[in-house]
Every structure is written in C-alpha cells, then in structure tokens.
Amino acid sequence: MNKIRKGDSIVVRTGKDKGKRGTVVEVQKGNLVLVEGVNLVKKHVKPNPAKGEAGGIVPTALPIQVSNIGLFNAQTGRADRVGLKLLEDGRKVRFFKSTNELVDA
C-alpha cells in the first residue's frame, strides 16, 4: 500500500517549489508522483500540421520524488508524515503521525 495516492492533497517540502500545495494526478513507478501545478518546466514543441497542433513553448509538469512531498493535514494546516496501521477488522489504513488521526475514514 502506498502512503501517497492519486487525488491526495500534498505540500512540497523541498526544492524550487517548496511550500506549494497541489493534488496528485498520477503515481508513477520508482517513487515518483505527478502533481498539478508543481515542478513546471517549459517545453519547446514543434508544430504538427497533420494533427493541427501549433508549436511554441508549453509549460509541462514533471514528476517529483515522494520523499520531497508531504500529505496535507487539514487539522494542523501543514504537511505531515504518514504511517500505516492495521485495524482490528483487518483493514490497513493510513494515519497522520503527528495527530494519530486516520487519513482514510
């Protein structure tokens, strides 16, 4: 079970986008996640008349390491570490380590 999932609200902890919040769009192999509005680069694109695409400079989001982000805890208002615990009914759930509150209700 991954600690970060698609649709989670995250905060960037390190790097050029430190402090930015975003939503996870995709979880990729190798501990990489794609977050909307974070780690944007400008990509130069050639025009493709066959597909009707115009060329130019397009902002594109690149994946960011999972170790550089933290799950947003609405209770504390900042990024928090996440752990996994097994409940009595056999379900494995995520919880915030600072408040011990469950992420998955």
DSSP file (Angstrom, degrees, kcal/mol; ACC not computed):
  #  RESIDUE AA STRUCTURE BP1 BP2  ACC     N-H-->O    O-->H-N    N-H-->O    O-->H-N    TCO  KAPPA ALPHA  PHI   PSI    X-CA   Y-CA   Z-CA
    1    1 A M              0   0    0      0, 0.0     2,-0.2     0, 0.0    92,-0.0   0.000 360.0 360.0 360.0 132.3    0.0    0.0    0.0
    2    2 A N        -     0   0    0      1,-0.1     3,-0.0     2,-0.1     0, 0.0  -0.567 360.0-144.0 -84.3 147.6    1.4    3.4   -1.0
    3    3 A K  S    S+     0   0    0     -2,-0.2     2,-0.4     1,-0.1    -1,-0.1   0.757  92.1  50.0 -80.2 -25.4    1.4    6.3    1.5
    4    4 A I  S    S-     0   0    0     78,-0.0     2,-0.3     4,-0.0    -1,-0.1  -0.961  75.2-179.4-115.1 131.3    0.6    8.8   -1.3
    5    5 A R    >   -     0   0    0     -2,-0.4     3,-1.8    -3,-0.0    19,-0.3  -0.809  38.0 -78.2-126.7 165.5   -2.3    8.1   -3.6
    6    6 A K  T 3  S+     0   0    0     -2,-0.3    19,-0.2     1,-0.2     3,-0.1  -0.409 116.7  25.7 -62.0 133.7   -4.0    9.7   -6.6
    7    7 A G  T 3  S+     0   0    0     17,-2.3    -1,-0.2     1,-0.3     2,-0.1   0.312  87.5 137.3  93.5  -7.8   -6.2   12.6   -5.5
    8    8 A D    <   -     0   0    0     -3,-1.8    16,-2.3    15,-0.1     2,-0.5  -0.419  55.8-125.1 -70.8 146.6   -4.3   13.3   -2.3
    9    9 A S  E     -A   23   0A   0     14,-0.2    63,-2.9    63,-0.2     2,-0.3  -0.840  40.0-178.9 -91.2 124.7   -3.7   16.9   -1.3
   10   10 A I  E     -AB  22  71A   0     12,-2.8    12,-1.8    -2,-0.5     2,-0.4  -0.775  25.8-143.4-125.5 165.6    0.1   17.4   -0.8
   11   11 A V  E     -AB  21  70A   0     59,-2.7    59,-2.4    -2,-0.3     2,-0.4  -0.997  25.9-123.4-126.9 134.2    2.6   20.1    0.2
   12   12 A V  E     - B   0  69A   0      8,-2.5     7,-2.9    -2,-0.4    57,-0.3  -0.645  24.2-173.5 -78.1 128.9    6.1   20.3   -1.4
   13   13 A R        +     0   0    0     55,-3.0     2,-0.3    -2,-0.4    56,-0.2   0.786  62.2  17.9 -95.0 -31.9    8.7   20.1    1.4
   14   14 A T  S    S+     0   0    0     54,-1.1     3,-0.3     3,-0.1    -1,-0.2  -0.906  90.7  42.8-138.2 164.0   12.0   20.7   -0.6
   15   15 A G  S >  S-     0   0    0     -2,-0.3     3,-1.4     1,-0.2    -3,-0.0  -0.438 101.4 -40.2  99.2-170.6   13.2   22.1   -3.9
   16   16 A K  T 3  S+     0   0    0      1,-0.3    -1,-0.2    -2,-0.1     0, 0.0   0.728 135.8  49.7 -68.5 -22.2   12.3   25.1   -6.0
   17   17 A D  T >  S+     0   0    0     -3,-0.3     3,-2.2     3,-0.1    -5,-0.3   0.045  78.2 158.2-103.7  24.7    8.5   24.7   -5.3
   18   18 A K  T <   +     0   0    0     -3,-1.4    -5,-0.2     1,-0.3     3,-0.1  -0.237  66.8  18.4 -55.1 130.8    8.9   24.4   -1.5
   19   19 A G  T 3  S+     0   0    0     -7,-2.9    -1,-0.3     1,-0.3     2,-0.1   0.231  91.1 131.5  94.0 -13.3    5.6   25.3    0.2
   20   20 A K    <   -     0   0    0     -3,-2.2    -8,-2.5    -8,-0.1     2,-0.3  -0.450  45.6-145.2 -74.6 145.9    3.3   24.9   -2.8
   21   21 A R  E     +A   11   0A   0    -10,-0.2     2,-0.3    -2,-0.1   -10,-0.2  -0.835  29.5 147.8-108.4 150.0    0.2   22.8   -2.5
   22   22 A G  E     -A   10   0A   0    -12,-1.8   -12,-2.8    -2,-0.3     2,-0.4  -0.960  42.1 -99.8-164.3 178.7   -1.3   20.6   -5.1
   23   23 A T  E     -A    9   0A   0     13,-0.4    13,-2.1    -2,-0.3     2,-0.4  -0.925  37.5-112.9-114.8 137.9   -3.2   17.5   -5.9
   24   24 A V  E     +D   35   0B   0    -16,-2.3   -17,-2.3    -2,-0.4    11,-0.2  -0.550  32.2 178.2 -71.2 123.6   -1.6   14.2   -7.0
   25   25 A V  E     +     0   0B   0      9,-3.3     2,-0.3    -2,-0.4    10,-0.2   0.810  66.6   3.3 -92.7 -38.7   -2.6   13.5  -10.6
   26   26 A E  E     -D   34   0B   0      8,-1.4     8,-3.0   -21,-0.1     2,-0.6  -0.994  56.5-143.3-153.1 140.5   -0.7   10.2  -11.1
   27   27 A V  E     -D   33   0B   0     -2,-0.3     6,-0.2     6,-0.2     2,-0.2  -0.944  31.0-166.3-105.1 120.9    1.5    7.9   -9.0
   28   28 A Q  E  >  -D   32   0B   0      4,-2.9     4,-0.9    -2,-0.6     3,-0.4  -0.535  26.9 -83.8-104.9 169.9    4.4    6.5  -11.2
   29   29 A K  T  4 S+     0   0    0      1,-0.2    -1,-0.1    -2,-0.2     3,-0.1  -0.315 106.0  38.3 -66.0 152.6    6.9    3.7  -10.8
   30   30 A G  T  4 S-     0   0    0      1,-0.2    -1,-0.2    35,-0.0    -2,-0.0   0.827 130.4 -64.5  77.5  33.1   10.0    4.4   -8.8
   31   31 A N  T  4 S+     0   0    0     -3,-0.4    35,-2.2     1,-0.2     2,-0.4   0.862  96.5 136.6  59.7  40.5    8.6    6.6   -6.1
   32   32 A L  E  <  -DE  28  65B   0     -4,-0.9    -4,-2.9    33,-0.2     2,-0.4  -0.933  32.0-170.6-116.8 142.5    7.6    9.4   -8.4
   33   33 A V  E     -DE  27  64B   0     31,-2.5    31,-2.9    -2,-0.4     2,-0.6  -0.979  18.6-137.4-130.8 147.2    4.3   11.4   -8.4
   34   34 A L  E     -D   26   0B   0     -8,-3.0    -9,-3.3    -2,-0.4    -8,-1.4  -0.916  24.8-171.0-103.5 121.0    2.9   13.9  -10.8
   35   35 A V  E >   -D   24   0B   0     -2,-0.6     3,-1.5    27,-0.4     2,-0.2  -0.940  25.4-115.9-118.5 132.7    1.3   16.9   -9.1
   36   36 A E  T 3  S+     0   0    0    -13,-2.1   -13,-0.4    -2,-0.4     3,-0.1  -0.471  97.9   7.7 -69.6 131.6   -0.7   19.5  -10.8
   37   37 A G  T 3  S+     0   0    0     -2,-0.2     2,-0.4     1,-0.2    -1,-0.2   0.518 108.1 104.5  80.2   6.1    0.9   23.0  -10.7
   38   38 A V  S <  S+     0   0    0     -3,-1.5    -3,-0.3     1,-0.2    24,-0.3  -0.944  77.5  10.6-123.8 143.4    4.1   21.7   -9.2
   39   39 A N  S    S-     0   0    0     -2,-0.4    23,-2.0     1,-0.2     2,-0.3   0.915  80.5-179.7  60.3  47.9    7.6   21.2  -10.8
   40   40 A L  E     -F   61   0C   0     -3,-0.2     2,-0.3    21,-0.2    21,-0.2  -0.614   6.8-179.0 -81.7 136.9    6.6   23.0  -14.0
   41   41 A V  E     -F   60   0C   0     19,-2.8    19,-3.3    -2,-0.3     2,-0.6  -0.898  30.2-113.1-127.7 160.5    9.1   23.3  -16.8
   42   42 A K  E     -F   59   0C   0     -2,-0.3     2,-0.5    17,-0.2    15,-0.0  -0.862  31.2-164.5 -99.0 122.0    8.9   25.0  -20.2
   43   43 A K  E     -F   58   0C   0     15,-3.0    15,-3.1    -2,-0.6     2,-0.6  -0.895  15.8-135.1-109.2 131.7    9.0   22.5  -23.1
   44   44 A H  E     -F   57   0C   0     -2,-0.5     2,-0.4    13,-0.2    13,-0.2  -0.764  26.6-166.3 -86.8 122.1    9.6   23.6  -26.7
   45   45 A V  E     -F   56   0C   0     11,-3.2    11,-2.3    -2,-0.6     3,-0.0  -0.919  14.4-134.8-117.1 132.6    7.2   21.9  -29.0
   46   46 A K        -     0   0    0     -2,-0.4     2,-0.1     9,-0.2     7,-0.0  -0.540  33.3-103.9 -78.5 148.8    7.4   21.7  -32.8
   47   47 A P        -     0   0    0      0, 0.0     7,-0.2     0, 0.0    -1,-0.1  -0.467  27.8-159.7 -70.8 146.7    4.2   22.4  -34.8
   48   48 A N  B >>> -G   53   0D   0      5,-2.0     5,-2.2    -2,-0.1     4,-1.0  -0.848   9.7-177.3-128.2  94.0    2.5   19.3  -36.2
   49   49 A P  T 345S+     0   0    0      0, 0.0    -1,-0.1     0, 0.0     5,-0.0   0.792  80.7  63.6 -64.5 -26.7    0.2   20.4  -39.1
   50   50 A A  T 345S+     0   0    0      1,-0.2    -2,-0.0     2,-0.1     0, 0.0   0.877 114.1  32.7 -64.7 -36.7   -1.1   16.8  -39.6
   51   51 A K  T <45S-     0   0    0     -3,-0.7    -1,-0.2     2,-0.1     0, 0.0   0.501 113.2-116.7 -95.8  -6.3   -2.6   16.8  -36.1
   52   52 A G  T  <5 +     0   0    0     -4,-1.0     2,-0.4     1,-0.3    -2,-0.1   0.767  63.1 149.3  77.2  25.8   -3.5   20.5  -36.1
   53   53 A E  B   < -G   48   0D   0     -5,-2.2    -5,-2.0    -7,-0.0    -1,-0.3  -0.784  39.7-139.0 -97.2 134.6   -1.1   21.3  -33.2
   54   54 A A        -     0   0    0     -2,-0.4     2,-0.1    -7,-0.2    -9,-0.0  -0.621  18.6-127.8 -86.3 149.5    0.6   24.7  -33.0
   55   55 A G        +     0   0    0     -2,-0.2     2,-0.3    -8,-0.0    -9,-0.2  -0.302  51.4  99.3 -86.3 176.5    4.2   24.9  -31.9
   56   56 A G  E    S-F   45   0C   0    -11,-2.3   -11,-3.2    -2,-0.1     2,-0.6  -0.936  75.5 -41.6 143.9-164.1    5.6   27.0  -29.2
   57   57 A I  E     -F   44   0C   0     -2,-0.3   -13,-0.2   -13,-0.2   -15,-0.0  -0.910  55.2-173.0-105.6 117.9    6.7   26.9  -25.5
   58   58 A V  E     -F   43   0C   0    -15,-3.1   -15,-3.0    -2,-0.6     2,-0.3  -0.930  23.9-126.0-116.5 128.5    4.3   24.9  -23.4
   59   59 A P  E     -F   42   0C   0      0, 0.0     2,-0.4     0, 0.0   -17,-0.2  -0.595  34.5-175.5 -72.1 131.4    4.5   24.6  -19.6
   60   60 A T  E     -F   41   0C   0    -19,-3.3   -19,-2.8    -2,-0.3     2,-0.4  -0.976  22.7-127.8-130.5 140.8    4.6   20.9  -18.6
   61   61 A A  E     -F   40   0C   0     -2,-0.4   -21,-0.2   -21,-0.2   -22,-0.1  -0.751  23.2-160.1 -88.8 132.3    4.6   19.3  -15.2
   62   62 A L        -     0   0    0    -23,-2.0   -27,-0.4    -2,-0.4   -24,-0.1  -0.764  29.4 -91.9-105.8 156.7    7.3   16.8  -14.4
   63   63 A P        -     0   0    0      0, 0.0     2,-0.3     0, 0.0   -29,-0.2  -0.258  37.0-151.9 -65.6 155.1    7.2   14.1  -11.7
   64   64 A I  E     -E   33   0B   0    -31,-2.9   -31,-2.5   -26,-0.0     5,-0.1  -0.949  25.6 -97.0-127.6 148.6    8.6   14.8   -8.2
   65   65 A Q  E >   -E   32   0B   0     -2,-0.3     3,-1.3   -33,-0.2   -33,-0.2  -0.338  23.4-131.7 -65.4 143.5   10.1   12.4   -5.7
   66   66 A V  G >  S+     0   0    0    -35,-2.2     3,-1.4     1,-0.3    -1,-0.1   0.818 106.3  63.7 -63.7 -31.2    7.7   11.1   -3.0
   67   67 A S  G 3  S+     0   0    0    -36,-0.3    -1,-0.3     1,-0.3   -35,-0.1   0.681  97.5  57.3 -68.7 -15.8   10.4   11.9   -0.4
   68   68 A N  G <  S+     0   0    0     -3,-1.3   -55,-3.0   -55,-0.1   -54,-1.1   0.363 102.6  62.0 -96.2   4.7   10.1   15.6   -1.3
   69   69 A I  E <   -B   12   0A   0     -3,-1.4     2,-0.3   -57,-0.3   -57,-0.2  -0.872  61.3-157.6-127.7 161.1    6.4   15.9   -0.5
   70   70 A G  E     -B   11   0A   0    -59,-2.4   -59,-2.7    -2,-0.3     2,-0.2  -0.988  30.2-104.2-136.5 148.1    4.1   15.5    2.5
   71   71 A L  E     -BC  10  80A   0      9,-1.1     9,-2.2    -2,-0.3     2,-0.4  -0.512  41.4-114.4 -71.0 134.6    0.4   14.8    2.8
   72   72 A F  E     - C   0  79A   0    -63,-2.9     2,-0.7     7,-0.2     7,-0.2  -0.573  23.8-154.7 -76.5 125.6   -1.6   17.9    3.7
   73   73 A N  E  >> - C   0  78A   0      5,-2.5     4,-2.5    -2,-0.4     5,-0.9  -0.896   4.5-164.4-101.7 111.6   -3.1   17.6    7.2
   74   74 A A  T  45S+     0   0    0     -2,-0.7    -1,-0.1     1,-0.2     5,-0.0   0.777  86.6  60.5 -66.9 -26.8   -6.2   19.9    7.3
   75   75 A Q  T  45S+     0   0    0      1,-0.2    -1,-0.2     3,-0.1    -3,-0.0   0.903 119.1  25.4 -68.7 -41.9   -6.3   19.6   11.1
   76   76 A T  T  45S-     0   0    0     -3,-0.3    -2,-0.2     2,-0.2    -1,-0.2   0.672 101.8-129.2 -95.5 -20.3   -2.8   21.2   11.6
   77   77 A G  T  <5S+     0   0    0     -4,-2.5     2,-0.3     1,-0.3    -3,-0.2   0.686  75.1  73.6  80.8  19.3   -2.8   23.1    8.3
   78   78 A R  E   <S-C   73   0A   0     -5,-0.9    -5,-2.5    -7,-0.1    -1,-0.3  -0.895  90.9 -62.9-150.3 179.8    0.6   21.9    7.1
   79   79 A A  E     -C   72   0A   0     -2,-0.3     2,-0.3    -7,-0.2    -7,-0.2  -0.358  51.2-172.8 -70.3 148.2    2.4   18.8    5.7
   80   80 A D  E     -C   71   0A   0     -9,-2.2    -9,-1.1   -69,-0.1     2,-0.2  -0.973  25.6-108.7-142.0 154.1    2.5   15.7    7.8
   81   81 A R        -     0   0    0     -2,-0.3    16,-2.1   -11,-0.2     2,-0.4  -0.508  33.6-141.6 -79.3 154.2    4.2   12.3    7.8
   82   82 A V  E     -H   96   0E   0     14,-0.2     2,-0.3    -2,-0.2    14,-0.2  -0.942  17.5-176.4-122.9 139.2    2.0    9.3    7.1
   83   83 A G  E     -H   95   0E   0     12,-2.7    12,-2.2    -2,-0.4     2,-0.4  -0.787  21.3-123.7-124.0 171.3    2.2    5.8    8.6
   84   84 A L  E     +H   94   0E   0     -2,-0.3     2,-0.3    10,-0.2    10,-0.2  -0.941  27.3 177.7-117.3 139.4    0.3    2.6    8.0
   85   85 A K  E     -H   93   0E   0      8,-2.5     8,-2.7    -2,-0.4     2,-0.5  -0.985  26.2-127.1-140.4 153.3   -1.6    0.7   10.7
   86   86 A L  E     -H   92   0E   0     -2,-0.3     6,-0.2     6,-0.2     2,-0.1  -0.869  25.4-146.0-100.8 124.9   -3.7   -2.5   10.8
   87   87 A L    >   -     0   0    0      4,-3.0     3,-1.6    -2,-0.5    -1,-0.0  -0.338  28.8-103.3 -83.6 170.3   -7.2   -2.2   12.3
   88   88 A E  T 3  S+     0   0    0      1,-0.3    -1,-0.1     2,-0.1    -2,-0.0   0.820 120.4  58.3 -64.1 -31.1   -8.9   -4.9   14.3
   89   89 A D  T 3  S-     0   0    0      2,-0.1    -1,-0.3     1,-0.1    -3,-0.0   0.415 122.7-103.6 -81.8   4.8  -11.2   -5.7   11.3
   90   90 A G  S <  S+     0   0    0     -3,-1.6     2,-0.2     1,-0.3    -2,-0.1   0.410  76.2 136.0  94.2  -2.1   -8.1   -6.5    9.2
   91   91 A R        -     0   0    0     -5,-0.0    -4,-3.0     1,-0.0     2,-0.6  -0.574  48.8-139.3 -80.6 143.6   -8.1   -3.3    7.1
   92   92 A K  E     +H   86   0E   0     -2,-0.2     2,-0.3    -6,-0.2    -6,-0.2  -0.911  31.5 176.4-100.2 123.7   -4.8   -1.5    6.5
   93   93 A V  E     -H   85   0E   0     -8,-2.7    -8,-2.5    -2,-0.6     2,-0.3  -0.857  28.4-117.5-128.3 159.8   -5.2    2.3    6.8
   94   94 A R  E     -H   84   0E   0     -2,-0.3     9,-2.7   -10,-0.2    10,-0.9  -0.702  31.2-176.1 -93.4 148.2   -3.1    5.4    6.6
   95   95 A F  E     -HI  83 102E   0    -12,-2.2   -12,-2.7    -2,-0.3     2,-0.4  -0.989  31.1-108.4-142.9 152.8   -2.7    7.8    9.6
   96   96 A F  E  >  -H   82   0E   0      5,-2.8     4,-1.9    -2,-0.3   -14,-0.2  -0.663  24.1-146.8 -78.8 131.7   -1.0   11.1   10.3
   97   97 A K  T  4 S+     0   0    0    -16,-2.1    -1,-0.1    -2,-0.4   -15,-0.1   0.791  92.6  51.7 -72.6 -27.6    1.9   10.5   12.6
   98   98 A S  T  4 S+     0   0    0    -17,-0.4    -1,-0.2     1,-0.1   -16,-0.1   0.899 126.8  19.9 -77.8 -39.0    1.6   13.9   14.5
   99   99 A T  T  4 S-     0   0    0      2,-0.1    -2,-0.2     0, 0.0    -1,-0.1   0.545  91.5-132.5-107.4  -9.3   -2.1   13.6   15.4
  100  100 A N     <  +     0   0    0     -4,-1.9     2,-0.2     1,-0.2    -3,-0.1   0.663  57.4 144.9  62.9  18.0   -2.6    9.8   15.1
  101  101 A E        -     0   0    0     -5,-0.2    -5,-2.8     1,-0.1    -1,-0.2  -0.619  54.6-107.9 -85.5 146.5   -5.8   10.6   13.1
  102  102 A L  B     -I   95   0E   0     -7,-0.2    -7,-0.3    -2,-0.2     3,-0.1  -0.510  18.9-162.1 -74.4 138.7   -6.8    8.3   10.2
  103  103 A V  S    S+     0   0    0     -9,-2.7     2,-0.7    -2,-0.2    -8,-0.2   0.865  85.4  53.6 -82.5 -42.8   -6.4    9.6    6.7
  104  104 A D              0   0    0    -10,-0.9    -1,-0.2     1,-0.1    -2,-0.0  -0.841 360.0 360.0 -95.3 112.1   -8.8    7.0    5.2
  105  105 A A              0   0    0     -2,-0.7    -1,-0.1    -3,-0.1    -3,-0.0   0.477 360.0 360.0 -83.8 360.0  -12.1    7.1    7.1
